[in-house]
Amino acid sequence: MAQDDATWVPSQESTRPRIGRIIFWALFGLAGVALVASLAILFVITRVYSVSTPTMDNTMVPGDQVFLAPGSAVRRGDVVVLHVPVRVSGTSAVFVKRVIGLPGDHVACCDARGRITVNGRPLDESYLYPGDPPSRVTFSVRLGPGQIWVMGDRRNISLDSRKWGPVPLSGVLGRVVLVDHDFSFTALHTPRTFVAEGLAPADTRLDAYLLLALLAAGSVLALVVLAIGGVTRFAIRQRRSPQRPRPPLPSAA
């Protein structure tokens, strides 16, 4: 006797939400939102400049890209990108220099050993270009409110505060946190001499810029792991699921 086709009912997958799927898609969505948000904020706040002169050799060389933490909250020893008034520098270009003195400091050169001093404390400037002395020009300056003293690391050719005098702190566009030399990245921290002489605290700063970069990288990693896990779980479930019965063919009349 032929089976009545009307009595065959295909099996249906339960529509009840599964906790595992809910958690998976919630995590996937959170990672996606975090990635988009971090990249959007980085795009807004990130400033990148290309080094065009050798006055900061060997900390950075012409052609290097420098990434800035925005703002003028700098410490002694920081490398900054700044505007110097045209009436002082003769140009509207930006400069990359190292901050030696902050408002209120007494900056002088040189002591008996040829070193620059800040508030009487000598600097062991290991970051200078090999063979360059701290300065061939003597100076002794007391910085006023809102003034900083900046110098290049390649002192023999750098045009800096020895020529300009103190420059406005308000001209600082940002602090260099990362140097890209042919896709080789170097993070900049407060030089040891400033910390050893009590002129700056130990550099434990973790900038919002770096946090956002870490968040973006972590989001990408999370998305990759979740995607691989989701595909793997789907493949296993498909392999374990039983074959659905096919409806019988109608019998010939």
Long-range contacts (C-beta under 8 A, 24 or more apart in sequence): 2-250, 2-251, 3-248, 5-247, 5-248, 5-250, 8-247, 8-248, 10-244, 10-247, 11-244, 11-245, 24-226, 24-229, 24-230, 27-222, 27-226, 28-223, 28-226, 28-227, 28-230, 31-219, 31-222, 31-223, 31-226, 32-219, 32-223, 34-215, 34-216, 34-218, 34-219, 35-216, 35-219, 35-220, 35-223, 38-212, 38-213, 38-215, 38-216, 38-219, 39-216, 41-212, 42-209, 42-212, 42-213, 42-216, 45-70, 45-208, 45-209, 45-212, 46-209, 47-81, 47-173, 47-174, 49-81, 49-94, 49-96, 51-96, 54-154, 54-157, 55-96, 55-97, 55-152, 55-153, 55-154, 55-157, 55-158, 55-159, 55-160, 56-96, 56-97, 56-98, 56-152, 56-153, 56-154, 56-158, 57-129, 57-153, 57-154, 58-129, 58-130, 58-153, 58-154, 59-98, 59-127, 59-153, 59-179, 59-188, 60-96, 60-176, 60-179, 60-181, 61-181, 63-181, 64-179, 64-180, 64-181, 65-179, 65-180, 66-96, 66-176, 66-178, 66-179, 66-180, 67-176, 67-177, 67-178, 67-179, 67-180, 67-209, 68-173, 68-174, 68-175, 68-176, 68-177, 68-209, 69-174, 69-175, 69-177, 69-207, 69-208, 69-209, 70-173, 70-174, 70-209, 71-172, 71-174, 71-175, 72-169, 72-170, 72-172, 73-175, 74-99, 74-102, 74-148, 74-169, 74-172, 74-175, 75-99, 75-102, 75-190, 75-194, 75-200, 75-201, 75-203, 76-100, 76-101, 76-102, 76-105, 76-118, 76-190, 76-194, 76-199, 76-200, 77-190, 77-191, 77-193, 77-194, 77-199, 77-200, 78-175, 78-176, 78-188, 78-190, 79-175, 79-176, 79-188, 80-150, 80-172, 80-173, 80-174, 80-175, 80-176, 81-172, 81-173, 81-174, 81-176, 82-150, 82-167, 82-171, 82-172, 82-173, 83-171, 83-173, 84-164, 84-167, 84-171, 85-167, 85-168, 85-171, 88-164, 88-165, 88-167, 89-159, 89-164, 94-173, 95-150, 95-160, 96-152, 96-176, 97-150, 97-151, 97-152, 97-158, 97-160, 97-161, 98-127, 98-150, 98-151, 98-152, 98-153, 99-148, 99-149, 99-150, 100-149, 100-150, 100-151, 100-161, 101-141, 101-143, 101-148, 101-149, 102-143, 102-148, 102-169, 103-143, 103-144, 103-145, 103-146, 103-147, 103-148, 103-169, 104-142, 104-143, 104-144, 104-145, 105-142, 105-143, 105-149, 106-140, 106-141, 106-142, 106-143, 107-139, 107-140, 107-141, 107-143, 107-149, 108-139, 108-140, 108-141, 109-134, 109-135, 109-137, 109-138, 109-139, 109-140, 110-134, 110-135, 110-138, 118-197, 118-199, 119-199, 121-197, 121-198, 121-199, 122-197, 123-193, 123-194, 123-197, 124-192, 124-193, 124-196, 125-191, 125-193, 126-191, 126-192, 126-193, 127-153, 127-191, 128-153, 128-154, 128-155, 129-153, 129-154, 129-155, 129-156, 132-156, 135-162, 137-162, 141-165, 141-166, 146-170, 148-172, 177-207, 177-209, 177-210
